[in-house]
């Protein structure tokens, strides 16, 4: 049974908050990642956690260049997870 996009979004938001060391209550899809003080090392931890949990690889160099908000990151992660599941 695969989870809905909404469930996946919620799970990813929790993961971003935990791995990015951000208070879960302060994270929203519209929030800019730099405003949340998510550093590049935190990004690596977030991406590694996504890869470990969902088996979806996201390249820091290529995929993250246009990522500015939490929603951008969620959209990218969900697309990669769906690609992985379809494969």
PEKA-V931814 format. One record per helix or strand. SS is the DSSP state (H for helix, E for strand). FROM is the first residue (numbers start at 0). TO is the last residue. Records with the same first field share a line. If there is no record, write none. Layout:
# PEKA-V931814
SS=FROM-TO  FROM-TO
This chain:
# PEKA-V931814
H=4-18  23-25  39-53  69-85
E=31-31  68-68
